[in-house]
Amino acid sequence: MEQMERATKALDESQALLRTIIQSEPECVKLMAADGRLLDMNPAGLAMIEAESFDEVRGKSLAALLRPADREAFTALTDAVFQGRAGVLEFEITGLKGTRRRLETHAVPLRNPDGAIIAMLGLTRDITERTRAEEALTESRRVLATLIGNLPGMVYRCRNDPSWTMEFVSDGSYALTGYRPAELEAGGIVAYGDLIHPEDREGLWTACQASLAAKTRCDNEYRLVAKTGETKWVWERAEGVYAPDGVLIGIEGFITDITERKRAEQEIKALNEALEARVARRTAQLAGSNQELESFSYSVSHDLRAPLRVIDGFSKALLDDYRDRLDETAMDHLRRIRAAAERMGRLIDDLLELARVSRTSMRHEPVDLSALAQAVASALRATEPERAVEVVIESGMTARGDHRLLRIALENLLGNAWKFTGRTERPRIEFGVRRDDDEAVYWVRDNGAGFDMAYADRLFGTFQRLHTAAEFPGTGVGLAIVRRVVQRHGGRVWAEGAPGKGAALYFTLA
């Protein structure tokens, strides 16, 4: 009797220990009857199905929690276990509070001492996160495969050897080389290194080894010979793949066809060379033209001036020496001859000035336009000290350009304003600047004779005059000089005015 009590006590203690182990197990442990009813379940299992206590699910079937697609397989597993076979099943459940989980259960038959199957013992684990990770990995691989398949080139992984032995090659290899991936990969019919143009192999190998030694990315352009025998230019970007200890274990990269780009570059190079040759010829022609212009300028300034001086000199001599022998008509003729010679001299001076402005070299430097205009105004006052002309010049105006050319432009602009206010009762000349969309617009305004805007397009032409020489003297070249100076500074010039209401001339400088 005492021995039986000891055995009973030991059995109770063993069952209590087993119960404690099952209750503390972090995975779901459950017992099920043949009809699917729950006989027992530990706390970890209750948490999986979102039950507060076992009483909430005692005697109920788990099949109600499974999604319909998994119920038949779950029933088949239960039947198999009660026939004495173990089994494994993945399925999806929806907990009592609506949470969906992916589970994996390992089920075995539980037998009594006589060997009869009395329940199904199931060990179930939550594989939701693992399943999500596997699905994400599968999707990532699918996306990667799609991207690689759609790339206009070949993705690869190879060993670091002179043959560039390929461990992986994408389907883009066929369009690039004419070989399928299996034909290029290790054990295939050809090594990628054999496709590299013989003249480029050594240089490519040296460049790649230098990049690998420095652990930097390697970009190269080289030629390869395709299966058809066609030579192609390719661009390759490669990087070393290193083990955690820093040892190089392979090379990964991308290769794409740049043959068309190279052809375009060669065409552009040929065009540039042809253009440079044409420019050189045109430059030589221009140099010759400039030399001819220099010769012409010399002839104008010397050969044409000589007869003018003779005409002017002899006309003056006749006026001085034969004044008492010539009648008034003859004297008037001589005076007209001298005036014409003088006007011709001024015209030659203006033409030479226009030529110099067009061909002289430029210096770009800061220029104080306000100070420059003040100097020009002072020179104009000195020529006609008897005139009371109000000249207003805005202070602080600066620009970047050629100081000498800008002075010539202001001399003509302010000189024009000075001249065309000659018959104005209270003459006023202004020089200022305004900002138009971050662009400096300079202007010279007067209240003089003005002009008809219908003829504004003629204003800056050579020899174009809107007033007669009798009204206002001049050669009609001054504003042509202004336009040329402004154009050489990358700017533009225009004018506004009205007859009898003055004129305003505007210009910009780049």
C-alpha positions in Angstrom: 0.0 0.0 0.0 2.8 2.4 0.9 4.6 1.5 -2.3 1.4 2.3 -4.3 1.1 5.7 -2.6 4.7 6.5 -3.4 4.1 5.6 -7.1 1.0 7.6 -7.2 2.7 10.6 -5.7 5.6 10.3 -8.1 3.2 10.2 -11.0 1.4 13.2 -9.7 4.7 15.1 -9.4 5.7 14.1 -12.9 2.4 15.2 -14.3 2.7 18.5 -12.4 6.2 19.0 -13.8 5.0 18.3 -17.3 2.1 20.6 -16.8 4.5 23.4 -15.6 6.8 22.8 -18.6 3.9 22.9 -21.1 2.4 26.0 -19.5 5.7 27.9 -19.7 6.5 26.8 -23.2 6.8 29.9 -25.5 5.2 28.1 -28.4 1.6 26.9 -28.6 1.1 23.4 -27.2 -2.4 21.9 -27.5 -4.3 18.7 -27.2 -7.2 17.9 -29.6 -9.8 15.3 -29.9 -10.4 13.3 -33.0 -13.4 15.5 -33.8 -11.2 18.6 -33.6 -12.3 19.8 -30.2 -9.8 21.5 -28.0 -8.9 19.4 -24.9 -6.2 21.7 -23.6 -4.0 24.6 -24.7 -1.2 26.5 -22.9 -1.1 30.3 -22.5 1.2 30.8 -25.5 -1.5 29.1 -27.7 -4.3 31.1 -26.1 -2.4 34.3 -26.9 -2.1 33.2 -30.6 -5.8 32.7 -31.0 -6.5 35.9 -28.8 -8.4 34.0 -26.0 -8.5 35.4 -22.5 -8.7 31.9 -20.9 -9.0 28.3 -21.9 -12.6 28.3 -20.7 -13.4 30.6 -23.6 -12.4 27.9 -26.2 -12.7 24.7 -24.2 -14.4 22.0 -26.2 -14.5 24.1 -29.4 -13.0 23.3 -32.7 -10.1 25.4 -34.1 -11.4 24.8 -37.6 -13.8 27.7 -37.2 -10.8 30.1 -36.9 -9.0 28.8 -40.0 -9.6 30.4 -43.3 -11.8 28.2 -45.6 -8.9 27.3 -47.9 -7.0 25.7 -45.0 -9.9 23.8 -43.2 -9.8 20.7 -45.4 -6.0 20.3 -45.0 -6.4 20.8 -41.2 -9.0 18.0 -41.0 -6.8 15.7 -43.1 -3.9 16.3 -40.7 -6.1 15.5 -37.7 -7.3 12.3 -39.4 -3.7 11.3 -40.2 -2.6 11.8 -36.6 -5.4 9.7 -35.2 -4.4 7.0 -37.7 -0.9 7.1 -36.1 1.0 9.3 -38.5 2.8 12.6 -37.6 2.4 15.6 -39.8 3.2 19.3 -40.5 0.9 22.0 -41.8 1.0 25.7 -42.5 -2.3 27.5 -42.2 -3.8 30.9 -41.6 -6.1 31.8 -38.7 -8.1 34.8 -37.7 -8.0 35.3 -33.9 -11.0 36.0 -31.7 -10.1 39.7 -31.9 -9.6 39.7 -35.7 -5.8 39.5 -35.9 -4.6 37.3 -38.8 -1.6 35.1 -38.3 0.3 32.5 -40.3 1.0 29.4 -38.2 3.0 26.2 -38.6 2.0 23.2 -36.5 3.8 19.9 -35.9 1.3 17.2 -34.8 1.8 13.7 -33.4 -0.5 11.1 -31.8 -0.7 11.0 -28.0 -1.1 7.4 -26.7 -2.1 5.9 -23.3 0.0 3.2 -21.7 -1.9 0.6 -23.7 -0.8 2.3 -27.0 -4.2 3.6 -27.9 -4.4 7.1 -29.4 -6.2 9.3 -27.0 -5.5 12.8 -28.5 -3.5 14.8 -31.0 -0.6 16.7 -29.5 0.3 19.8 -31.5 3.2 22.2 -31.3 2.4 25.3 -33.1 4.6 28.4 -33.8 3.7 31.8 -35.3 5.5 32.2 -38.6 3.7 35.4 -39.7 6.8 37.6 -39.7 8.9 34.8 -41.3 6.2 34.5 -44.0 6.1 38.2 -44.6 9.8 38.3 -44.8 9.8 35.4 -47.3 7.1 37.1 -49.3 9.0 40.4 -49.3 12.1 38.6 -50.3 10.2 36.8 -53.1 8.8 40.2 -54.3 12.2 41.8 -54.1 13.7 39.1 -56.2 10.8 39.4 -58.7 11.3 43.2 -58.9 15.1 42.8 -59.2 14.7 40.1 -61.9 12.3 42.4 -63.8 14.6 45.4 -63.5 17.6 43.4 -64.6 15.7 41.9 -67.5 14.6 45.3 -68.7 18.0 46.9 -68.4 19.6 47.8 -71.8 22.7 45.9 -71.1 24.2 43.0 -69.1 24.3 42.6 -65.4 27.0 40.2 -64.1 29.0 38.8 -61.3 32.5 37.4 -62.1 35.7 36.2 -60.5 38.7 38.4 -60.5 40.8 36.6 -63.1 42.0 37.6 -66.6 39.3 35.5 -68.2 36.6 37.4 -66.3 35.0 34.1 -65.5 31.3 34.7 -65.1 29.3 33.3 -62.1 26.1 35.0 -63.1 25.0 36.8 -66.4 21.7 38.4 -67.1 19.6 37.8 -70.2 20.9 41.1 -71.6 24.0 39.3 -72.6 22.4 38.0 -75.8 21.7 41.4 -77.3 25.1 42.7 -76.2 27.4 39.8 -77.1 25.3 37.3 -79.1 25.8 34.7 -76.4 23.2 33.3 -74.0 23.9 33.5 -70.2 24.7 29.7 -70.0 27.2 30.1 -72.8 29.1 32.9 -71.0 28.9 31.6 -67.4 31.6 29.3 -66.0 31.7 26.1 -67.9 30.1 27.7 -71.0 31.5 27.8 -74.5 33.3 31.1 -74.2 34.9 33.3 -71.5 33.9 36.9 -71.4 37.6 37.9 -71.3 38.0 36.4 -74.8 35.4 38.8 -76.2 37.3 41.9 -75.1 39.2 43.5 -78.0 42.8 42.4 -77.9 44.0 46.0 -77.9 41.9 46.8 -74.9 42.5 43.8 -72.6 45.7 44.9 -70.8 44.5 48.4 -70.2 41.1 47.3 -68.9 42.7 44.7 -66.6 45.2 47.3 -65.2 42.5 49.9 -64.6 40.2 47.4 -62.8 43.0 46.0 -60.6 43.9 49.6 -59.5 40.3 50.3 -58.6 39.9 47.0 -56.7 43.1 47.7 -54.8 41.7 51.1 -53.8 38.2 49.7 -53.2 36.7 52.2 -55.5 34.2 51.9 -58.3 35.6 51.3 -61.8 34.1 52.9 -64.9 35.6 52.0 -68.3 34.9 52.2 -72.0 36.3 49.6 -74.3 35.6 47.4 -77.3 34.4 43.9 -77.4 33.9 41.5 -80.3 30.4 40.0 -80.5 29.6 36.5 -81.7 28.7 37.8 -85.1 32.2 39.4 -85.4 30.9 42.9 -85.0 33.1 45.2 -82.8 31.1 47.1 -80.3 32.0 49.9 -77.9 30.7 49.3 -74.3 30.6 51.1 -71.0 31.2 49.2 -67.9 30.7 50.1 -64.2 32.1 47.5 -61.8 32.7 47.2 -58.0 34.4 44.6 -55.9 32.5 42.4 -53.5 34.2 41.8 -50.3 33.8 39.4 -47.4 33.4 40.8 -43.8 37.2 40.4 -43.3 37.8 42.5 -46.4 38.9 39.8 -48.7 37.8 40.2 -52.3 35.3 37.5 -53.3 34.1 38.7 -56.7 33.2 41.6 -59.0 29.7 42.8 -59.8 28.8 45.2 -62.5 26.8 46.4 -65.5 27.8 46.6 -69.2 25.9 48.5 -71.9 26.4 49.1 -75.6 27.6 52.7 -76.4 28.5 52.0 -80.0 26.0 54.6 -81.4 27.2 57.2 -78.9 30.8 56.6 -80.0 29.8 56.9 -83.6 28.1 60.2 -82.9 31.1 61.4 -81.0 33.4 60.5 -83.9 31.0 62.3 -86.3 31.0 65.4 -84.0 34.8 65.2 -83.8 35.0 65.1 -87.6 32.6 68.0 -87.9 34.5 70.0 -85.3 37.8 69.4 -87.1 36.1 70.4 -90.4 34.7 73.5 -88.6 38.0 74.4 -87.1 39.6 74.1 -90.6 36.9 76.4 -92.0 37.3 78.8 -89.1 41.1 78.8 -89.7 40.5 79.6 -93.4 37.9 82.3 -92.5 40.3 83.7 -89.9 43.0 83.9 -92.5 40.6 85.6 -94.9 39.5 88.0 -92.2 43.1 88.7 -91.4 43.6 89.5 -95.1 40.5 91.7 -95.1 41.6 93.5 -92.0 45.0 94.1 -93.6 43.2 95.5 -96.7 41.1 97.6 -94.4 44.2 98.9 -92.7 45.6 99.8 -96.1 42.4 101.4 -97.1 42.3 103.4 -93.9 45.9 104.5 -94.5 44.9 105.6 -98.1 41.9 107.5 -96.8 43.9 109.2 -94.1 46.8 110.1 -96.3 46.0 109.8 -100.0 42.5 111.3 -99.8 43.5 114.0 -97.3 46.3 115.3 -99.6 44.0 116.5 -102.4 41.6 117.9 -99.9 44.4 119.9 -98.3 45.4 121.1 -101.7 41.8 122.1 -102.6 41.4 123.9 -99.2 44.8 125.5 -99.4 44.4 126.9 -102.9 40.8 128.0 -102.2 42.0 130.0 -99.2 44.9 131.5 -101.2 42.4 132.7 -103.9 40.2 134.2 -101.2 43.1 135.9 -99.5 45.3 136.9 -102.5 42.6 137.7 -105.1 39.8 139.1 -102.9 40.0 142.5 -104.7 39.8 140.9 -108.2 37.0 138.5 -107.7 33.3 139.4 -107.6 31.0 138.2 -104.9 29.8 135.2 -106.9 33.3 133.9 -107.3 34.0 134.5 -103.6 30.9 132.5 -102.7 32.0 129.6 -104.9 35.3 129.5 -103.2 33.7 129.6 -99.8 31.4 126.7 -100.8 34.5 124.8 -102.1 36.3 125.2 -98.7 33.1 124.2 -96.8 32.7 121.1 -98.8 36.4 120.2 -98.3 36.1 120.7 -94.6 32.9 118.6 -94.5 34.7 115.9 -96.5 37.5 115.9 -94.0 35.0 115.4 -91.1 33.3 112.6 -93.0 36.7 110.9 -93.5 37.4 111.3 -89.8 34.1 109.7 -88.8 34.5 106.8 -91.2 38.0 106.1 -89.8 36.5 106.3 -86.3 33.8 103.8 -87.3 36.4 101.4 -88.7 38.6 101.7 -85.6 35.6 101.0 -83.3 34.7 97.9 -85.4 38.2 96.3 -85.4 40.0 97.5 -82.3 40.7 95.0 -79.5 38.6 95.4 -76.3 39.5 95.5 -72.7 36.8 94.7 -70.2 37.3 96.6 -67.0 35.2 98.6 -64.5 34.1 102.0 -66.0 32.7 105.0 -64.1 30.1 106.1 -66.6 29.1 109.1 -64.5 32.6 110.5 -64.4 33.1 109.7 -68.1 29.9 111.6 -69.0 31.0 114.6 -66.8 34.3 114.8 -68.7 32.5 114.7 -72.1 30.0 117.4 -70.9 32.9 119.6 -69.8 34.6 119.2 -73.2 31.3 120.2 -74.9 30.9 123.3 -72.7 34.5 124.3 -73.6 33.6 124.3 -77.4 30.6 126.6 -76.9 31.1 128.5 -73.6 28.4 131.0 -74.6 25.7 128.4 -74.4 23.7 127.8 -71.2 22.9 124.1 -71.3 21.6 122.3 -68.2 23.3 118.9 -68.1 22.1 116.5 -65.4 24.1 113.3 -64.9 23.1 110.6 -62.4 25.9 109.8 -60.0 27.3 106.4 -59.3 26.6 104.8 -62.7 29.2 102.1 -63.4 29.5 99.4 -66.0 32.1 96.8 -67.2 33.5 97.4 -70.6 36.1 99.1 -72.7 36.8 102.5 -71.3 37.9 104.1 -74.6 35.0 102.7 -76.7 32.4 103.7 -74.1 33.8 107.3 -74.1 33.4 107.4 -77.9 29.8 106.3 -77.5 29.1 108.9 -74.8 30.8 111.6 -76.9 28.4 110.9 -79.8 25.3 110.5 -77.6 25.9 113.6 -75.6 27.3 115.4 -78.6 24.1 114.7 -80.5 22.0 116.0 -77.6 24.1 119.1 -77.4 23.8 119.7 -81.1 20.1 119.1 -81.4 19.3 121.4 -78.5 21.1 124.2 -80.3 17.8 126.0 -81.1 16.0 125.2 -77.9 15.2 128.1 -75.6 16.1 126.3 -72.4 18.2 123.3 -73.4 18.4 120.3 -71.0 20.3 117.1 -71.3 20.0 114.1 -68.9 22.0 110.9 -68.6 20.7 108.2 -66.2 20.0 104.5 -65.7 17.0 102.3 -64.8 16.5 98.6 -64.1 14.3 96.5 -66.4 14.0 92.9 -65.2 17.5 93.0 -63.6 19.0 94.6 -66.7 20.6 98.0 -66.6 19.1 100.4 -69.3 21.1 103.6 -69.7 19.5 106.6 -71.4 20.5 110.0 -72.8 17.5 112.4 -73.0 17.2 115.9 -74.4 14.5 118.5 -75.1 15.8 119.4 -78.5 14.6 119.0 -82.1 13.5 115.4 -81.7 12.5 113.2 -84.7 9.6 111.4 -86.3 9.3 107.8 -84.9 8.3 106.6 -88.4 12.0 107.0 -89.3 13.4 105.5 -86.1 14.8 102.5 -88.0 17.1 104.8 -90.1 18.5 106.6 -87.0 21.5 104.3 -86.5 22.4 103.7 -90.1 25.6 105.1 -91.7 25.0 108.4 -93.5 21.4 108.4 -92.4 20.2 111.9 -91.4 16.8 113.0 -90.3 17.7 116.7 -90.5 19.4 118.7 -93.2 23.0 119.9 -92.9 21.7 123.4 -93.0 19.6 122.8 -89.8 22.1 120.8 -87.9 25.7 120.0 -89.2 27.0 116.4 -89.2 28.0 113.5 -91.3 25.3 110.9 -90.2 27.9 108.5 -88.9 27.8 109.3 -85.1 24.9 107.0 -84.1 26.2 104.2 -86.3 29.4 104.4 -84.2 27.3 104.3 -81.0 25.4 101.2 -82.3 28.7 99.4 -83.1 30.2 100.2 -79.7 27.1 98.9 -77.9 27.0 95.7 -80.1 30.6 95.0 -79.3 29.6 95.1 -75.7 26.8 92.6 -76.3 24.1 95.1 -75.8 21.4 96.8 -77.9 20.4 100.4 -78.6 17.2 102.1 -79.6 15.6 105.6 -79.6 12.3 107.3 -78.9 11.3 110.8 -79.8 8.8 113.2 -81.3 9.3 116.3 -83.6 10.0 119.4 -81.5 9.7 117.4 -78.2 13.2 116.0 -77.9 14.6 112.5 -78.0 15.7 109.8 -75.7 18.4 107.2 -76.7 18.6 104.0 -74.7 21.4 101.3 -74.6 22.3 98.3 -72.6 25.6 96.6 -72.0 26.0 92.8 -71.4 
